[in-house]
Amino acid sequence: MIHKYFKKEFEEFKVIVQVNPETYAGVELTIGQNGEIEKRKLQFDSKIYDDLAEDEFKASSALEFNLYLNGIK
């Protein structure tokens, strides 16, 4: 299984989302300007890709997600 990744940058923070395309389980990282990271486990539904597109999330990479997840800035 290969996860899919999406991100959106706001003025004061960045959000990166990991989605499992089979189960729609996910992880959302919110990264503040000060480098503080908030992690949330989420359960999405089959409409998640439409929702992300509507909210103007762009494709991201596993590398970027995992660097933040592991505290490497």
DSSP file (Angstrom, degrees, kcal/mol; ACC not computed):
  #  RESIDUE AA STRUCTURE BP1 BP2  ACC     N-H-->O    O-->H-N    N-H-->O    O-->H-N    TCO  KAPPA ALPHA  PHI   PSI    X-CA   Y-CA   Z-CA
    1    1 A M              0   0    0      0, 0.0     2,-0.5     0, 0.0    19,-0.0   0.000 360.0 360.0 360.0 137.5    0.0    0.0    0.0
    2    2 A I        -     0   0    0      0, 0.0     2,-0.0     0, 0.0     0, 0.0  -0.970 360.0-137.7-117.8 120.6    1.2    3.5   -0.9
    3    3 A H        -     0   0    0     -2,-0.5     2,-0.4    17,-0.1    17,-0.2  -0.303  13.2-132.6 -70.2 159.0   -0.1    6.4    1.1
    4    4 A K  E     -A   19   0A   0     15,-2.7    15,-3.0    57,-0.1     2,-0.4  -0.902  19.0-154.3-113.1 146.8   -1.1    9.6   -0.6
    5    5 A Y  E     +A   18   0A   0     55,-0.4    55,-2.3    -2,-0.4     2,-0.3  -0.935  13.6 176.6-127.9 143.2    0.0   13.0    0.8
    6    6 A F  E     -AB  17  59A   0     11,-2.1    11,-3.2    -2,-0.4     2,-0.3  -0.982   5.3-171.3-142.1 150.5   -1.5   16.5    0.5
    7    7 A K  E     -AB  16  58A   0     51,-2.8    51,-2.8    -2,-0.3     2,-0.3  -0.983  10.8-171.0-144.3 157.6   -0.6   19.8    2.0
    8    8 A K  E     -A   15   0A   0      7,-2.2     7,-2.7    -2,-0.3     2,-0.5  -0.979  15.7-146.0-145.7 134.6   -1.8   23.4    2.3
    9    9 A E  E     -A   14   0A   0     -2,-0.3     5,-0.2     5,-0.2     2,-0.2  -0.880  15.9-176.5-106.3 131.7    0.1   26.4    3.6
   10   10 A F        -     0   0    0      3,-3.1    -2,-0.0    -2,-0.5     0, 0.0  -0.581  44.0 -94.2-110.7 177.1   -1.6   29.1    5.5
   11   11 A E  S    S+     0   0    0     -2,-0.2     3,-0.1     1,-0.2    -1,-0.0   0.907 121.0  21.9 -61.8 -42.0    0.0   32.4    6.8
   12   12 A E  S    S+     0   0    0      1,-0.1    21,-1.2    20,-0.0     2,-0.3   0.473 129.1  15.1-110.2  -3.0    0.8   31.0   10.3
   13   13 A F  E     - C   0  32A   0     19,-0.2    -3,-3.1    20,-0.1     2,-0.4  -0.979  59.1-131.2-161.0 170.1    0.9   27.3    9.8
   14   14 A K  E     -AC   9  31A   0     17,-2.1    17,-3.2    -2,-0.3     2,-0.5  -0.969  14.2-153.6-128.6 143.1    1.0   24.4    7.3
   15   15 A V  E     -AC   8  30A   0     -7,-2.7    -7,-2.2    -2,-0.4     2,-0.4  -0.982  10.0-175.6-120.3 128.6   -1.2   21.2    7.2
   16   16 A I  E     -AC   7  29A   0     13,-2.4    13,-3.0    -2,-0.5     2,-0.4  -0.990   8.5-162.2-123.0 131.7    0.1   18.0    5.7
   17   17 A V  E     -AC   6  28A   0    -11,-3.2   -11,-2.1    -2,-0.4     2,-0.5  -0.935   8.0-159.2-119.8 134.4   -2.3   15.0    5.4
   18   18 A Q  E     -AC   5  27A   0      9,-2.9     9,-1.7    -2,-0.4     2,-0.4  -0.948  14.6-169.7-108.5 130.3   -1.5   11.3    4.9
   19   19 A V  E     -AC   4  26A   0    -15,-3.0   -15,-2.7    -2,-0.5     7,-0.2  -0.981  20.6-143.1-125.7 129.6   -4.3    9.2    3.5
   20   20 A N     >  -     0   0    0      5,-2.8     4,-2.4    -2,-0.4     5,-0.2  -0.821  16.1-152.6 -84.0 115.8   -4.4    5.4    3.2
   21   21 A P  T  4 S+     0   0    0      0, 0.0    -1,-0.1     0, 0.0   -18,-0.1   0.627  89.0  47.6 -70.9 -11.8   -6.2    4.8   -0.1
   22   22 A E  T  4 S+     0   0    0      3,-0.1    -2,-0.0     1,-0.0   -19,-0.0   0.865 128.7  17.6 -92.4 -43.1   -7.6    1.4    0.9
   23   23 A T  T  4 S-     0   0    0      2,-0.1     3,-0.1    22,-0.0    21,-0.0   0.563  91.0-130.7-106.1 -12.2   -9.0    2.2    4.4
   24   24 A Y     <  +     0   0    0     -4,-2.4    20,-3.2     1,-0.3     2,-0.2   0.654  56.3 147.4  63.3  18.4   -9.2    6.0    4.3
   25   25 A A  E     + D   0  43A   0     18,-0.2    -5,-2.8    -5,-0.2     2,-0.3  -0.550  25.6 178.7 -74.4 149.8   -7.4    6.1    7.6
   26   26 A G  E     -CD  19  42A   0     16,-3.0    16,-2.8    -7,-0.2     2,-0.4  -0.954  32.2-140.2-151.2 169.2   -5.2    9.2    7.9
   27   27 A V  E     -CD  18  41A   0     -9,-1.7    -9,-2.9    -2,-0.3     2,-0.5  -0.999  16.5-159.4-132.1 134.0   -2.9   11.3    9.9
   28   28 A E  E     -CD  17  40A   0     12,-3.0    12,-2.2    -2,-0.4     2,-0.5  -0.965   3.4-164.4-116.6 126.9   -2.9   15.1    9.8
   29   29 A L  E     -CD  16  39A   0    -13,-3.0   -13,-2.4    -2,-0.5     2,-0.6  -0.943   2.0-164.5-109.1 128.8    0.1   17.2   10.9
   30   30 A T  E     -CD  15  38A   0      8,-2.6     8,-2.5    -2,-0.5     2,-0.6  -0.968   9.4-164.3-110.9 120.0   -0.3   20.9   11.7
   31   31 A I  E     -CD  14  37A   0    -17,-3.2   -17,-2.1    -2,-0.6     6,-0.2  -0.916   6.0-151.5-111.9 116.0    3.0   22.6   11.7
   32   32 A G  E >   -C   13   0A   0      4,-2.9     3,-1.9    -2,-0.6   -19,-0.2  -0.306  30.8-105.1 -79.3 166.7    3.2   26.1   13.3
   33   33 A Q  T 3  S+     0   0    0    -21,-1.2   -20,-0.1     1,-0.3    -1,-0.1   0.806 122.1  57.3 -60.8 -29.9    5.6   28.8   12.4
   34   34 A N  T 3  S-     0   0    0      2,-0.1    -1,-0.3     1,-0.1     3,-0.1   0.450 122.8-106.1 -82.1   0.9    7.6   28.1   15.6
   35   35 A G  S <  S+     0   0    0     -3,-1.9     2,-0.2     1,-0.3    -2,-0.1   0.371  70.6 146.9  92.1  -4.7    8.1   24.5   14.4
   36   36 A E        -     0   0    0     -5,-0.1    -4,-2.9     1,-0.0     2,-0.5  -0.457  34.5-152.4 -67.0 136.0    5.6   23.0   16.9
   37   37 A I  E     -D   31   0A   0     -6,-0.2     2,-0.5    -2,-0.2    -6,-0.2  -0.943  11.4-165.3-118.6 128.8    3.8   20.0   15.4
   38   38 A E  E     -D   30   0A   0     -8,-2.5    -8,-2.6    -2,-0.5     2,-0.4  -0.955  11.5-160.4-110.7 128.8    0.3   18.8   16.3
   39   39 A K  E     +D   29   0A   0     -2,-0.5     2,-0.4   -10,-0.2   -10,-0.2  -0.915  10.3 179.8-114.0 133.0   -0.6   15.2   15.1
   40   40 A R  E     -D   28   0A   0    -12,-2.2   -12,-3.0    -2,-0.4     2,-0.4  -0.998  20.8-142.3-132.8 133.0   -4.1   13.9   14.7
   41   41 A K  E     -D   27   0A   0     -2,-0.4     2,-0.3   -14,-0.2   -14,-0.2  -0.799  31.1-178.7 -89.5 133.9   -5.2   10.5   13.6
   42   42 A L  E     -D   26   0A   0    -16,-2.8   -16,-3.0    -2,-0.4     2,-0.5  -0.899  28.4-140.0-132.7 157.9   -8.4   10.7   11.5
   43   43 A Q  E     -D   25   0A   0     -2,-0.3   -18,-0.2   -18,-0.2     2,-0.1  -0.975  28.1-172.5-119.6 116.5  -10.8    8.4    9.6
   44   44 A F        -     0   0    0    -20,-3.2     2,-0.2    -2,-0.5   -18,-0.0  -0.365  14.0-131.1 -96.3 176.9  -11.9    9.7    6.3
   45   45 A D    >   -     0   0    0     -2,-0.1     3,-1.9   -20,-0.0    -1,-0.1  -0.653  41.7 -83.1-118.9-177.1  -14.5    8.5    3.8
   46   46 A S  T 3  S+     0   0    0      1,-0.3     3,-0.4    -2,-0.2     4,-0.2   0.603 123.1  64.2 -66.1 -10.1  -14.3    7.9    0.1
   47   47 A K  T 3>  +     0   0    0      1,-0.2     4,-2.4     2,-0.1     3,-0.3   0.346  69.0 104.8 -92.7   6.2  -15.0   11.6   -0.6
   48   48 A I  H <> S+     0   0    0     -3,-1.9     4,-2.7     1,-0.2     5,-0.2   0.859  76.4  53.8 -58.0 -38.0  -11.7   12.8    1.0
   49   49 A Y  H  > S+     0   0    0     -3,-0.4     4,-2.1     1,-0.2    -1,-0.2   0.893 110.1  47.1 -66.8 -38.2  -10.0   13.5   -2.3
   50   50 A D  H  > S+     0   0    0     -3,-0.3     4,-2.5    -4,-0.2    -1,-0.2   0.908 112.7  50.5 -65.1 -42.1  -12.9   15.7   -3.4
   51   51 A D  H  X S+     0   0    0     -4,-2.4     4,-1.9     2,-0.2    -2,-0.2   0.918 110.9  47.9 -62.7 -44.2  -12.8   17.5   -0.1
   52   52 A L  H  <>S+     0   0    0     -4,-2.7     5,-2.8     2,-0.2    -1,-0.2   0.905 112.5  49.0 -64.2 -41.2   -9.1   18.1   -0.2
   53   53 A A  H ><5S+     0   0    0     -4,-2.1     3,-1.5     1,-0.2    -2,-0.2   0.910 110.2  51.1 -64.4 -41.9   -9.3   19.4   -3.8
   54   54 A E  H 3<5S+     0   0    0     -4,-2.5    -1,-0.2     1,-0.3    -2,-0.2   0.861 109.5  50.3 -63.4 -35.4  -12.2   21.7   -2.8
   55   55 A D  T 3<5S-     0   0    0     -4,-1.9    -1,-0.3    -5,-0.2    -2,-0.2   0.320 119.2-114.5 -85.8   8.7  -10.1   23.0    0.1
   56   56 A E  T < 5 +     0   0    0     -3,-1.5     2,-0.2     1,-0.2    -3,-0.2   0.794  55.4 163.5  64.5  34.4   -7.2   23.6   -2.4
   57   57 A F      < -     0   0    0     -5,-2.8     2,-0.3    -6,-0.1   -49,-0.2  -0.605  24.9-147.1 -76.1 144.6   -4.8   21.1   -0.9
   58   58 A K  E     -B    7   0A   0    -51,-2.8   -51,-2.8    -2,-0.2    -5,-0.0  -0.778  26.8 -87.2-110.9 156.3   -1.9   20.2   -3.3
   59   59 A A  E     -B    6   0A   0     -2,-0.3   -53,-0.3   -53,-0.2     2,-0.2  -0.329  50.5-177.3 -60.2 142.9   -0.1   16.9   -3.7
   60   60 A S        -     0   0    0    -55,-2.3   -55,-0.4   -43,-0.1     2,-0.3  -0.631  20.7-101.5-129.9-171.8    2.8   16.4   -1.3
   61   61 A S     >  -     0   0    0     -2,-0.2     4,-1.9     1,-0.1     5,-0.1  -0.836  15.1-126.6-121.2 156.3    5.5   13.8   -0.7
   62   62 A A  H  > S+     0   0    0     -2,-0.3     4,-2.8     1,-0.2     5,-0.2   0.862 110.5  59.5 -62.3 -36.9    6.1   11.1    1.8
   63   63 A L  H  > S+     0   0    0      2,-0.2     4,-2.3     1,-0.2    -1,-0.2   0.947 106.0  45.0 -59.9 -50.4    9.5   12.5    2.4
   64   64 A E  H  > S+     0   0    0      1,-0.2     4,-1.9     2,-0.2     5,-0.2   0.937 114.8  49.0 -60.4 -46.7    8.2   15.9    3.6
   65   65 A F  H  X S+     0   0    0     -4,-1.9     4,-2.6     1,-0.2    -2,-0.2   0.938 113.5  45.9 -57.8 -49.2    5.5   14.3    5.8
   66   66 A N  H  X S+     0   0    0     -4,-2.8     4,-1.9     2,-0.2     6,-0.2   0.806 106.9  57.7 -70.3 -30.0    7.9   11.9    7.4
   67   67 A L  H  <>S+     0   0    0     -4,-2.3     5,-2.9    -5,-0.2    -1,-0.2   0.940 113.3  40.0 -62.5 -45.8   10.5   14.6    8.1
   68   68 A Y  H ><5S+     0   0    0     -4,-1.9     3,-1.7     3,-0.2    -2,-0.2   0.914 112.5  55.9 -67.6 -42.4    8.0   16.6   10.0
   69   69 A L  H 3<5S+     0   0    0     -4,-2.6    -1,-0.2     1,-0.3    -2,-0.2   0.856 110.9  45.0 -58.7 -36.4    6.5   13.5   11.7
   70   70 A N  T 3<5S-     0   0    0     -4,-1.9    -1,-0.3    -5,-0.2    -2,-0.2   0.297 119.6-108.4 -93.6   9.2   10.0   12.5   13.0
   71   71 A G  T < 5S+     0   0    0     -3,-1.7     2,-0.7     1,-0.2    -3,-0.2   0.661  73.1 137.6  78.3  16.1   10.8   16.1   14.2
   72   72 A I      <       0   0    0     -5,-2.9    -1,-0.2    -6,-0.2    -2,-0.1  -0.862 360.0 360.0 -97.6 115.6   13.3   16.9   11.5
   73   73 A K              0   0    0     -2,-0.7    -1,-0.1    -3,-0.1    -5,-0.1   0.439 360.0 360.0-101.1 360.0   12.7   20.4   10.3
